Amino acid sequence: MRAGRIPPAIETIDLDGTTVSYTVRRSARAKYMRITISPHNGVVVTLPTRLRRYVNPDKLLKEKKEWVLSHLEKLPLPPAPSPIRDGSTVHYMGREFRLRVKSGGLLQGCEITGNELRVTIPPDFEGDLKEVVREWIRERAAEKIGREVEKLAEQIKVRYNRVSIRDQKTKWGSCSKRGNLSFNWRLILFPPRILRYVVIHELCHLKHFNHSSRFWDLVEEHDPRYRDSITWLKQNGALVEGDLR
């Protein structure tokens, strides 16, 4: 969802003996330098595009070091990854499902029944159960996101080139100047309105390849509650994947 911006730069700084990684971004909408901290994006320093390129964000971080360090300490940490097993909890489309594993089937596969995600594996299965579930969810993500892109592109009246589903670590979606769209498969874990917002965001870049006021007006036209989705992603985006990490 950073299409149209200058690619962010990742830097490090020492704050009272703590090495802090941070991302530098430029925004045409920003009026002042600012620092934001979230579970998914970490520390981000946003610079207005009108500022000269040699502006050093280190000065701002050092001035606000006590605030930065205190907020990093309060930052919720995602649960440590662990092997999934029968009884584990899996998120899908904004809901929690209990994983039920059945060994002895002739074919390997997954299906949702009620509040359960049932996984069938052969009796001689020696693979990674987590990867079986992840692969099934990625396939559902490709289907769901593909349908959303097709439907919403018609609604927004834009044409796109290609859609790809990726295992991105730092962003939920992107749009290239050639009209190629890329989405994070983890969007299928979130409530449908969040996935819809990200698709709308990237499709709107096909009309406005920036983050200008006209771009955000177009996003709001098709998703009046988009600000709620942005807040949700900042607060929950890094936590929902859980045991599937």
KEKE-3310 file (N, C-alpha, C; in steps of 0.2 Angstrom, whole numbers, plus 5000, padded with zeros to 4 digits):
npx = (5004:5010:5012:5017:5024:5040:5052:5053:5066:5077:5084:5096:5098:5106:5099:5102:5109:5101:5098:5089:5079:5072:5060:5061:5050:5042:5029:5017:5006:5009:5012:5022:5037:5035:5034:5029:5023:5020:5014:5015:5022:5033:5045:5042:5047:5040:5042:5038:5036:5040:5051:5069:5080:5091:5088:5090:5083:5087:5090:5077:5073:5082:5078:5066:5068:5065:5051:5050:5057:5049:5037:5041:5043:5030:5024:5014:5018:5019:5012:5024:5030:5024:5024:5009:4994:4982:4968:4973:4971:4965:4965:4953:4946:4942:4937:4939:4945:4944:4957:4956:4963:4963:4969:4973:4966:4963:4967:4975:4969:4959:4945:4931:4920:4907:4913:4925:4941:4945:4957:4963:4975:4986:4990:5003:5009:5022:5025:5025:5013:5008:5012:5003:4991:4993:4996:4983:4975:4982:4978:4964:4965:4970:4959:4948:4953:4956:4942:4937:4945:4942:4928:4928:4936:4928:4918:4925:4929:4941:4956:4966:4981:4989:4986:4994:4998:5007:5020:5022:5032:5031:5021:5004:4999:5002:5004:5009:5016:5013:5001:5000:4995:4998:4996:4996:4995:4990:4979:4968:4965:4960:4946:4933:4930:4942:4951:4944:4946:4960:4961:4953:4961:4973:4968:4963:4975:4977:4971:4976:4992:4998:4998:4989:4976:4966:4967:4964:4951:4945:4946:4939:4926:4923:4924:4919:4922:4936:4946:4945:4948:4962:4966:4963:4972:4984:4984:4981:4986:4999:4997:4987:4991:4997:4999:5002:5013)
npy = (4994:5006:5011:5023:5031:5038:5025:5017:5020:5010:5012:5013:5018:5023:5024:5029:5017:5008:4999:5005:5001:5010:5016:5027:5038:5047:5059:5067:5073:5075:5088:5091:5084:5068:5055:5038:5023:5006:4989:4982:4990:4995:5007:5022:5036:5050:5061:5077:5079:5091:5095:5097:5085:5082:5082:5076:5063:5058:5068:5071:5059:5058:5069:5065:5053:5048:5046:5038:5026:5022:5019:5009:4999:4997:4991:4979:4962:4950:4933:4920:4910:4893:4875:4870:4861:4848:4856:4869:4886:4895:4909:4915:4925:4934:4927:4915:4899:4882:4870:4854:4839:4825:4809:4797:4798:4796:4807:4822:4837:4852:4858:4869:4867:4872:4879:4874:4871:4858:4846:4834:4821:4810:4793:4791:4803:4815:4828:4846:4851:4864:4871:4864:4869:4883:4884:4880:4891:4901:4898:4900:4914:4919:4916:4923:4937:4939:4939:4950:4961:4960:4964:4976:4984:4986:4994:5005:5009:5006:4999:4985:4976:4963:4952:4947:4936:4937:4932:4944:4953:4966:4974:4977:4977:4982:4993:4994:5005:5000:4994:4982:4973:4968:4958:4954:4938:4936:4944:4937:4932:4942:4952:4954:4967:4973:4967:4972:4985:4987:4982:4991:5003:5000:4999:5012:5018:5016:5027:5038:5039:5041:5049:5059:5072:5070:5057:5051:5055:5048:5035:5036:5038:5026:5018:5023:5021:5020:5025:5018:5005:5007:5010:4998:4989:4994:4991:4978:4970:4964:4954:4945:4934:4924:4907:4903:4909)
npz = (5000:4998:4986:4973:4982:4986:4988:5004:5016:5026:5042:5055:5073:5087:5103:5118:5121:5115:5101:5087:5074:5060:5048:5035:5027:5014:5012:5003:5009:5022:5034:5043:5050:5057:5070:5070:5078:5077:5079:5066:5057:5064:5070:5062:5052:5046:5032:5026:5008:5003:5010:5010:5003:5011:5024:5041:5049:5061:5071:5075:5081:5091:5099:5103:5110:5123:5122:5111:5115:5126:5120:5112:5122:5126:5115:5108:5107:5094:5096:5099:5086:5084:5082:5074:5079:5082:5088:5089:5087:5072:5062:5050:5038:5047:5058:5071:5071:5076:5075:5068:5066:5056:5053:5041:5030:5012:5004:5005:5013:5016:5025:5030:5043:5051:5066:5064:5057:5047:5044:5034:5033:5026:5033:5033:5034:5034:5033:5035:5045:5047:5035:5026:5030:5028:5014:5009:5014:5007:4994:4995:4998:4985:4977:4983:4984:4971:4965:4972:4967:4954:4955:4962:4954:4942:4949:4953:4941:4934:4925:4926:4926:4930:4943:4958:4972:4986:4998:5007:5019:5024:5019:5014:5002:4984:4970:4953:4941:4929:4930:4938:4951:4968:4982:4999:5006:5018:5020:5019:5032:5039:5044:5032:5028:5030:5020:5009:5010:5007:4994:4988:4990:4983:4970:4968:4966:4953:4947:4953:4955:4968:4985:4986:4990:4981:4979:4991:4993:4983:4988:4999:4994:4989:5000:5014:5027:5028:5036:5049:5045:5042:5055:5062:5055:5059:5073:5074:5063:5064:5073:5071:5063:5070:5075:5062:5058)
capx = (5000:5015:5013:5017:5028:5047:5053:5056:5073:5077:5090:5096:5100:5107:5096:5104:5112:5097:5098:5082:5078:5066:5059:5060:5045:5040:5022:5015:5000:5012:5014:5027:5040:5032:5036:5023:5026:5015:5017:5017:5027:5038:5046:5042:5048:5037:5045:5035:5040:5043:5057:5075:5082:5097:5085:5092:5078:5091:5089:5070:5072:5085:5074:5060:5070:5061:5045:5051:5059:5044:5032:5043:5042:5023:5022:5012:5022:5015:5014:5029:5028:5025:5020:5002:4992:4975:4966:4976:4967:4967:4961:4952:4941:4940:4935:4943:4942:4948:4960:4955:4967:4961:4974:4970:4962:4967:4969:4977:4965:4956:4938:4928:4914:4905:4918:4932:4945:4947:4963:4964:4981:4987:4993:5011:5011:5028:5027:5024:5006:5007:5012:4997:4986:4995:4995:4976:4973:4984:4974:4958:4966:4970:4952:4944:4956:4954:4935:4936:4948:4937:4921:4929:4939:4922:4915:4929:4930:4949:4958:4972:4985:4990:4986:4998:4997:5013:5021:5026:5033:5031:5016:4998:4997:5006:5002:5014:5014:5010:4994:5001:4993:5001:4993:4998:4990:4987:4973:4962:4965:4957:4939:4932:4930:4949:4953:4941:4949:4966:4960:4951:4967:4977:4964:4963:4981:4977:4969:4980:4998:5001:4993:4986:4970:4961:4967:4960:4944:4942:4946:4933:4920:4921:4925:4918:4925:4943:4951:4944:4952:4969:4968:4963:4978:4990:4983:4980:4989:5005:4995:4982:4993:4997:5003:5003:5019)
capy = (5000:5011:5013:5030:5035:5036:5019:5019:5018:5007:5015:5011:5023:5021:5028:5027:5010:5003:5000:5005:5001:5014:5017:5034:5038:5054:5060:5074:5075:5077:5095:5091:5078:5065:5048:5034:5017:5001:4982:4979:4994:4997:5015:5026:5043:5052:5068:5080:5079:5098:5096:5095:5078:5081:5082:5070:5061:5056:5073:5071:5053:5059:5073:5061:5047:5045:5044:5032:5020:5020:5016:5002:4994:4995:4988:4972:4957:4944:4927:4917:4905:4886:4870:4869:4854:4847:4860:4875:4891:4898:4915:4915:4929:4938:4923:4910:4892:4877:4866:4847:4835:4818:4805:4791:4799:4795:4813:4828:4843:4856:4861:4872:4865:4876:4883:4870:4870:4851:4845:4827:4820:4802:4790:4791:4810:4817:4835:4851:4853:4872:4872:4862:4874:4889:4883:4880:4897:4905:4897:4904:4921:4920:4916:4929:4943:4940:4941:4957:4965:4961:4967:4983:4988:4988:4999:5011:5011:5006:4993:4983:4971:4957:4951:4942:4935:4935:4932:4950:4954:4973:4978:4973:4977:4987:4994:4997:5010:4995:4991:4976:4973:4963:4958:4949:4932:4936:4948:4933:4931:4948:4953:4955:4974:4976:4965:4976:4992:4986:4981:4998:5007:4999:5000:5019:5021:5016:5033:5043:5036:5045:5049:5066:5073:5067:5049:5049:5057:5042:5030:5037:5038:5019:5015:5029:5020:5017:5026:5013:5000:5009:5010:4991:4986:4996:4988:4970:4967:4959:4949:4940:4928:4919:4901:4902:4913)
capz = (5000:4997:4979:4972:4986:4986:4992:5011:5018:5033:5045:5062:5077:5094:5108:5125:5121:5112:5093:5085:5067:5058:5041:5033:5022:5012:5010:5000:5013:5028:5034:5048:5052:5063:5071:5072:5080:5077:5078:5060:5054:5069:5070:5055:5052:5040:5031:5020:5002:5002:5014:5007:5004:5016:5031:5044:5054:5067:5075:5078:5085:5097:5103:5105:5112:5128:5119:5106:5119:5131:5116:5110:5127:5127:5109:5109:5103:5091:5099:5097:5082:5087:5078:5075:5080:5083:5094:5088:5084:5066:5060:5043:5036:5053:5063:5074:5069:5080:5070:5069:5062:5055:5050:5038:5024:5006:5001:5009:5011:5022:5024:5035:5045:5057:5069:5064:5051:5047:5040:5033:5031:5025:5039:5033:5033:5037:5031:5040:5045:5046:5028:5023:5031:5025:5007:5008:5015:5002:4988:4996:4997:4978:4974:4986:4982:4963:4964:4975:4963:4948:4956:4964:4948:4938:4952:4953:4934:4932:4922:4929:4921:4933:4951:4961:4979:4988:5005:5009:5026:5026:5016:5013:4994:4980:4963:4949:4935:4923:4932:4941:4958:4972:4988:5004:5007:5025:5021:5020:5039:5042:5043:5025:5026:5029:5014:5004:5010:5004:4987:4985:4991:4977:4964:4967:4963:4945:4944:4956:4958:4974:4991:4986:4993:4976:4980:4997:4991:4979:4992:5004:4990:4989:5007:5019:5034:5027:5042:5054:5043:5043:5062:5063:5053:5063:5079:5074:5057:5065:5078:5068:5059:5076:5074:5055:5056)
cpx = (5004:5016:5013:5021:5036:5048:5056:5063:5073:5084:5090:5099:5101:5104:5097:5105:5107:5097:5091:5082:5072:5066:5058:5055:5044:5033:5021:5009:5003:5014:5021:5031:5036:5035:5030:5026:5020:5018:5019:5022:5033:5039:5046:5043:5046:5040:5040:5039:5043:5049:5063:5077:5087:5094:5087:5086:5081:5089:5082:5070:5076:5082:5068:5062:5067:5054:5045:5052:5053:5038:5034:5042:5035:5020:5020:5016:5018:5017:5020:5027:5029:5022:5013:5000:4985:4973:4968:4970:4970:4963:4960:4945:4938:4937:4940:4940:4947:4950:4958:4958:4964:4966:4971:4967:4967:4970:4970:4972:4963:4949:4936:4922:4912:4911:4925:4935:4948:4952:4963:4971:4982:4991:5000:5013:5017:5030:5025:5016:5004:5007:5006:4992:4987:4994:4987:4973:4976:4980:4967:4959:4966:4963:4948:4947:4955:4947:4934:4939:4944:4931:4923:4932:4933:4918:4918:4931:4938:4950:4965:4975:4985:4989:4990:4997:5004:5014:5025:5026:5031:5025:5010:4996:5001:5003:5008:5012:5011:5004:4994:4999:4996:4998:4996:4993:4987:4981:4967:4961:4960:4949:4938:4932:4938:4952:4950:4944:4956:4966:4958:4957:4971:4974:4964:4969:4982:4974:4973:4986:5001:4996:4991:4979:4964:4961:4963:4953:4941:4941:4940:4926:4918:4922:4925:4921:4933:4947:4950:4948:4960:4971:4968:4970:4984:4990:4983:4984:4995:5003:4991:4985:4995:5002:5005:5010:5025)
cpy = (5006:5014:5020:5034:5033:5030:5020:5016:5015:5009:5012:5017:5020:5026:5026:5020:5005:5004:5000:5006:5006:5015:5024:5034:5046:5054:5067:5077:5077:5085:5096:5084:5075:5057:5044:5027:5012:4994:4980:4983:4996:5005:5017:5033:5046:5060:5071:5080:5086:5099:5094:5088:5077:5081:5076:5068:5059:5061:5073:5065:5054:5064:5070:5054:5043:5042:5038:5025:5018:5017:5010:4997:4992:4992:4981:4968:4952:4938:4923:4911:4898:4882:4870:4862:4854:4852:4867:4880:4894:4903:4914:4920:4933:4934:4918:4903:4887:4872:4858:4843:4828:4815:4799:4792:4798:4801:4818:4834:4846:4858:4864:4869:4868:4880:4880:4871:4863:4850:4837:4826:4812:4800:4790:4798:4812:4824:4839:4853:4860:4874:4870:4867:4881:4889:4883:4887:4902:4904:4900:4911:4923:4921:4922:4936:4944:4942:4948:4962:4966:4965:4975:4987:4990:4994:5005:5014:5012:4999:4991:4978:4964:4957:4946:4942:4933:4935:4938:4950:4961:4977:4974:4972:4983:4987:4997:5001:5006:4992:4985:4977:4967:4963:4952:4944:4933:4940:4944:4931:4936:4948:4956:4963:4977:4974:4970:4983:4992:4986:4988:5003:5006:5000:5008:5022:5020:5023:5039:5039:5040:5045:5056:5066:5070:5059:5047:5050:5051:5036:5030:5037:5030:5015:5021:5028:5017:5019:5021:5007:5001:5008:5002:4988:4988:4993:4981:4967:4962:4954:4944:4933:4922:4913:4900:4906:4908)
cpz = (5000:4990:4978:4976:4984:4990:4999:5012:5025:5036:5052:5066:5084:5099:5115:5125:5118:5104:5091:5077:5065:5051:5040:5027:5020:5010:5008:5005:5020:5028:5039:5048:5058:5064:5073:5074:5080:5077:5072:5056:5058:5069:5063:5056:5045:5038:5025:5014:5000:5005:5010:5008:5009:5023:5035:5050:5061:5073:5079:5082:5091:5102:5106:5108:5118:5126:5115:5111:5124:5127:5113:5115:5128:5121:5110:5104:5100:5095:5095:5092:5085:5082:5079:5076:5081:5089:5093:5085:5078:5064:5052:5042:5043:5059:5065:5073:5073:5074:5072:5064:5062:5051:5047:5032:5018:5003:5006:5008:5017:5020:5030:5037:5051:5060:5068:5057:5051:5042:5040:5030:5030:5031:5039:5032:5037:5036:5037:5040:5044:5039:5024:5024:5028:5017:5005:5009:5010:4995:4989:4995:4990:4975:4977:4984:4974:4962:4967:4970:4956:4949:4957:4958:4943:4942:4952:4946:4932:4929:4925:4924:4924:4940:4953:4969:4981:4996:5008:5016:5028:5023:5015:5005:4991:4973:4959:4944:4929:4925:4935:4948:4962:4979:4993:5006:5013:5026:5022:5027:5042:5041:5035:5023:5026:5023:5008:5004:5006:4997:4984:4985:4984:4971:4962:4965:4956:4942:4947:4959:4963:4980:4991:4989:4988:4977:4986:4997:4988:4983:4997:5000:4989:4995:5012:5025:5033:5033:5047:5052:5044:5051:5064:5061:5057:5070:5079:5068:5059:5070:5076:5066:5064:5074:5067:5053:5055)
residu = (MET:ARG:ALA:GLY:ARG:ILE:PRO:PRO:ALA:ILE:GLU:THR:ILE:ASP:LEU:ASP:GLY:THR:THR:VAL:SER:TYR:THR:VAL:ARG:ARG:SER:ALA:ARG:ALA:LYS:TYR:MET:ARG:ILE:THR:ILE:SER:PRO:HIS:ASN:GLY:VAL:VAL:VAL:THR:LEU:PRO:THR:ARG:LEU:ARG:ARG:TYR:VAL:ASN:PRO:ASP:LYS:LEU:LEU:LYS:GLU:LYS:LYS:GLU:TRP:VAL:LEU:SER:HIS:LEU:GLU:LYS:LEU:PRO:LEU:PRO:PRO:ALA:PRO:SER:PRO:ILE:ARG:ASP:GLY:SER:THR:VAL:HIS:TYR:MET:GLY:ARG:GLU:PHE:ARG:LEU:ARG:VAL:LYS:SER:GLY:GLY:LEU:LEU:GLN:GLY:CYS:GLU:ILE:THR:GLY:ASN:GLU:LEU:ARG:VAL:THR:ILE:PRO:PRO:ASP:PHE:GLU:GLY:ASP:LEU:LYS:GLU:VAL:VAL:ARG:GLU:TRP:ILE:ARG:GLU:ARG:ALA:ALA:GLU:LYS:ILE:GLY:ARG:GLU:VAL:GLU:LYS:LEU:ALA:GLU:GLN:ILE:LYS:VAL:ARG:TYR:ASN:ARG:VAL:SER:ILE:ARG:ASP:GLN:LYS:THR:LYS:TRP:GLY:SER:CYS:SER:LYS:ARG:GLY:ASN:LEU:SER:PHE:ASN:TRP:ARG:LEU:ILE:LEU:PHE:PRO:PRO:ARG:ILE:LEU:ARG:TYR:VAL:VAL:ILE:HIS:GLU:LEU:CYS:HIS:LEU:LYS:HIS:PHE:ASN:HIS:SER:SER:ARG:PHE:TRP:ASP:LEU:VAL:GLU:GLU:HIS:ASP:PRO:ARG:TYR:ARG:ASP:SER:ILE:THR:TRP:LEU:LYS:GLN:ASN:GLY:ALA:LEU:VAL:GLU:GLY:ASP:LEU:ARG)
# end
